[in-house]
Amino acid sequence: MNEARFLTLDEAAQLLAVSKQTIYGWTSGRRIPFRKVGRLLRFDRAELENWTRRGVVGKKNDLDQI
């Protein structure tokens, strides 16, 4: 079975080398791929890796949203 690896907020922040506040800003602006499980944020590792490959992380517009 091929299960997606879902990351917690802390794990996603560590993977992307940004603060949790940055992740919160990106999710509230719908700039980062995420899912909600109840009230918890979860991130598919493969989606985050694809997102970073597209060069989204670190763009000035994303950082200004925080």
N, C-alpha and C positions, 0 to 999 in steps of 0.2 A: 504494500500500500504506500502511496506517495503522499505523505502528509506535509502540509506547509509548516514551516517553522515560524511561529508567531512570537514576536518579541514584546517585552514589557516596555513601558516608557523609559525606564532606566537603561535597559539594554539598547534600545534604539538611540538614545542620547549618546551612549558610549560608542556604539558602532559609527555614528555620524560625527563624533567628537564635537558635540555642541551641548549646551545646557538643556535641562528639562524645560526651562522657560522658553527657549527657542523652539523646542518641539511643540509646546502648547500654542505658541504663536502661529506656527505653520499649520497645525491642525485646525485652529479656529478660522484661519483664512483658507482652509481647504487646499493648501499648497503641497502637502505631503500625503502619500497614500497611507490610509489607516482604516481601522475598523473599530467599532465600539462593541464591547461585550458587556452588556449591562451599562454600568457607568465607567468601565475601564477602557482605556485606549490600548489597542494591540496593533502591531505592525508586522506585515509579512516581510521576512528578511529578503527574499528574492525581489519583491517589489521595491524595497528601499535601495537595494543594490542597483537595480535598473534605473531608478530615479536619480541616484548619484551619478551613474554613467552618462545620463543625459545632460549633466552639468547644472542641475538645479541648485544643489547645495552651494551656499556661499554667494549667490547672486545678491547684489545690493538691494534689490526690491524685496527679497525674502527677509533679509536682515532688518530692513526698515519697519517691518510689520510688528516688531517686538517692542 
